Structures are given as C-alpha cells and as structure tokens.
Amino acid sequence: MDAVRPAPSSRGVGREDAILAAAAELVTEIGYERVTVDAIAARAKSSKATMYRRWAGKAELVAEALRRSAEGAGTAPPDTGTVRGDLLDAVAGITRAVTGAGGPALLGLVEGIRSDPALRELIADQIGRRGRNDAEMISARARARGEAAVTERVVLALDVAIARVLLLTLLRGVPLDEAAQQDLVDEVLLPLLGPTH
C-alpha cells in the first residue's frame, strides 16, 4: 500500500509562495533571459536546494509563477449565464495573463519561449490544458442551459482569442480594453461557435 504524502506545512506553502513571487517579480523587472536561479533564491531568501527540490530549473519555476498569476486564486471561471458572458470572462482572463496583471506577463516571456525549449513546452502545455478545461466547462454549462456549444469549437475559439490578444497587445503596446474584448467575442469568437440556440 502506498504511503500517504503529508500535506505541505504552512511554512512550506509560504516558502513556495515567496519563491514564486520572487520569480514573478524578477521576470517582470529584468526579463526571463536575465533571471537566474541564484537571483530568485536571493530575492526569496531561500536556498537553491529548496528550490530544486520543488522545480527542475528556471523554466519550470517561471512557468508555474505564470500559471498561478493567470489562475488567480485557482477558482473555476464564473458561470455568467450565457456563452457570450463566459467568453467575455475568458477573454478578460487571457488579457490579464498576456499583460501580467500581478505576475509575469506572457508577453514578456515571448523571447524566452522562442529560445528556451523547456519553457516553450511548459507554457504550451499550460495554455493547452487551461484552454481545454475552460472550453469543457463553458460548453457543459451552455448545454445545461439549453444552448448548443461544441467543446472543440470552444477550444478553437479560445485558441484564436489567445493569438489575437497576444498579437494586438504586442502591436499596440497596450492591453485590449473592454470594447476591444467585446468586439473580439462578438465579431470573431461567437461566429466560430456557430448557432448557440
């Protein structure tokens, strides 16, 4: 019989949070390429040994910091009552992840993603899993309300949203405002889903 692993202590959770916060701050301040594990350890007042027990290296640590920032408190996306509302909420979350509200920005990791295969794979996996989970939730809620929403089309719509938000933010130098997010949902994403009633 497998031994049950004890839950992490509050001290361990606090140490992990401090390390992830340090990684997020440093990536935001100086960029992924210039951040080192030594610098993260110094900022978090932690040992590298502690960090390497939890993360294999810088890419894994930064990817988790980005995931935590994007997910906030880790709660499920709210059920807004409509597919449109759920997509608006998803696009707002994508915009926060791209621009780094409270953590490392996906936009700020573009060069690191291009040059670091480990980081690229981790971020691609995170985006894929998060998109799939959100799409399944949005389509299940839609079906429960009597709306037609095919999961694969919602996955595609969220993929398009990520690409569009990232590109427009990069080219404009500012995040999409609420009006631009609504246009993206109404003019691009909802038509991709087809009829929802």
C-alpha positions in Angstrom: 0.0 0.0 0.0 1.3 3.4 -0.9 2.2 5.8 1.9 0.0 8.9 2.0 2.1 12.0 1.5 1.5 14.6 4.2 0.0 17.9 3.1 2.6 20.7 2.9 3.1 22.7 6.0 2.1 26.3 6.2 5.8 27.1 6.3 6.4 25.1 3.2 3.5 26.7 1.4 4.7 30.1 2.5 8.2 29.4 1.2 6.8 28.2 -2.1 4.7 31.3 -2.4 7.8 33.5 -1.7 9.8 31.7 -4.3 7.1 32.1 -7.0 6.6 35.7 -6.1 10.3 36.4 -6.4 10.4 34.7 -9.8 7.4 36.7 -11.0 8.9 40.0 -9.7 12.3 39.4 -11.3 10.9 38.3 -14.7 8.7 41.4 -14.7 11.7 43.6 -13.7 14.5 42.3 -15.9 13.1 39.7 -18.3 13.2 35.9 -18.4 16.6 35.7 -20.1 18.4 37.7 -17.4 16.8 36.0 -14.4 18.9 33.3 -12.7 18.0 30.7 -10.1 20.6 32.4 -7.8 18.8 35.7 -8.1 15.4 34.1 -7.4 16.9 32.4 -4.3 18.4 35.6 -3.1 15.1 37.6 -3.6 13.1 34.8 -1.9 15.6 34.4 0.9 15.7 30.7 0.1 18.3 28.2 -0.7 18.7 26.8 -4.2 18.5 23.3 -2.8 15.0 24.1 -1.5 14.0 25.4 -5.0 15.5 22.4 -6.8 13.5 20.0 -4.6 10.3 21.5 -6.0 11.3 22.7 -9.5 13.8 21.2 -12.0 15.0 24.6 -13.1 14.2 28.2 -14.0 11.8 27.3 -16.8 9.6 25.1 -14.5 9.6 27.8 -11.8 8.7 30.7 -14.1 6.0 28.6 -15.9 4.4 27.9 -12.5 4.6 31.5 -11.5 2.8 32.4 -14.8 0.2 29.7 -14.2 -0.5 31.0 -10.7 -0.8 34.5 -11.9 -3.1 33.6 -14.7 -5.3 31.5 -12.5 -5.5 33.9 -9.6 -7.0 32.1 -6.6 -7.4 28.9 -8.7 -11.2 29.1 -8.7 -13.3 27.9 -11.6 -14.4 30.6 -14.0 -17.8 32.0 -13.0 -20.9 30.9 -14.8 -22.1 34.2 -16.3 -25.4 32.7 -17.5 -24.6 32.9 -21.3 -21.9 31.6 -23.7 -21.2 35.2 -24.6 -20.6 36.2 -21.0 -18.4 33.1 -20.4 -16.3 34.0 -23.4 -16.0 37.6 -22.3 -14.8 36.4 -18.9 -12.3 34.1 -20.6 -11.0 36.9 -22.9 -10.6 39.1 -19.9 -8.5 36.4 -18.2 -6.4 35.9 -21.3 -5.8 39.6 -21.4 -4.6 39.6 -17.8 -2.3 36.6 -18.5 -0.8 38.3 -21.6 -0.2 41.6 -19.8 0.8 40.1 -16.5 -1.6 41.6 -14.0 0.1 40.8 -10.7 2.7 38.4 -12.2 4.9 37.6 -15.1 3.3 38.5 -18.5 3.1 36.0 -21.2 4.1 38.9 -23.5 7.3 39.4 -21.5 8.2 35.7 -22.0 7.9 35.7 -25.8 11.7 35.8 -26.3 12.2 33.1 -23.6 9.6 30.9 -25.2 11.3 31.3 -28.5 14.8 30.5 -27.2 14.2 28.0 -24.4 12.6 24.7 -25.5 11.8 23.7 -21.9 9.9 26.9 -21.2 8.2 26.7 -24.6 6.9 23.2 -23.9 5.7 24.1 -20.4 3.9 27.2 -21.5 2.3 25.4 -24.5 1.2 22.6 -22.2 -0.3 25.0 -19.6 -2.1 27.0 -22.3 -3.4 23.8 -23.9 -4.7 22.3 -20.7 -6.2 25.5 -19.4 -7.9 26.1 -22.8 -9.3 22.6 -22.9 -10.6 22.8 -19.2 -12.2 26.2 -19.8 -13.8 25.0 -23.1 -15.2 21.9 -21.5 -16.7 24.0 -18.6 -18.1 26.6 -21.0 -19.7 24.0 -23.3 -21.1 21.9 -20.4 -22.7 25.0 -18.8 -24.1 26.0 -22.2 -25.6 22.6 -22.7 -27.2 22.7 -19.2 -28.8 26.0 -20.2 -30.1 24.5 -23.5 -27.5 26.3 -25.6 -25.6 24.4 -28.3 -21.8 24.7 -27.8 -19.5 22.1 -29.2 -16.4 21.7 -27.0 -14.0 21.5 -29.9 -15.3 24.8 -31.3 -14.9 26.5 -27.9 -11.3 25.2 -27.8 -10.7 26.7 -31.2 -12.3 30.0 -30.2 -10.1 30.2 -27.1 -7.0 29.4 -29.2 -8.0 32.3 -31.5 -8.6 34.6 -28.6 -5.1 33.9 -27.2 -3.5 34.5 -30.5 -5.5 37.7 -31.2 -5.0 39.2 -27.7 -1.2 38.5 -27.8 -0.8 39.9 -31.3 -2.8 43.1 -30.7 -1.2 43.7 -27.4 2.2 43.3 -28.9 1.5 45.6 -31.9 -0.4 48.3 -30.0 1.7 48.3 -26.9 -1.3 48.3 -24.6 -3.7 45.7 -23.5 -7.1 45.3 -25.1 -9.7 47.5 -23.5 -13.2 46.3 -22.7 -14.6 47.4 -26.0 -11.9 45.6 -28.0 -12.5 42.5 -25.9 -16.3 42.7 -26.6 -15.6 43.1 -30.4 -13.3 40.0 -30.3 -16.1 37.9 -28.7 -18.9 39.3 -30.8 -17.2 39.5 -34.2 -14.8 36.6 -34.1 -15.4 34.0 -31.3 -19.2 33.7 -31.3 -19.3 33.2 -35.1 -16.7 30.5 -34.7 -19.1 28.6 -32.4 -22.0 28.7 -34.9 -25.6 28.9 -33.7 -25.9 28.6 -29.9 -29.7 28.3 -29.8 
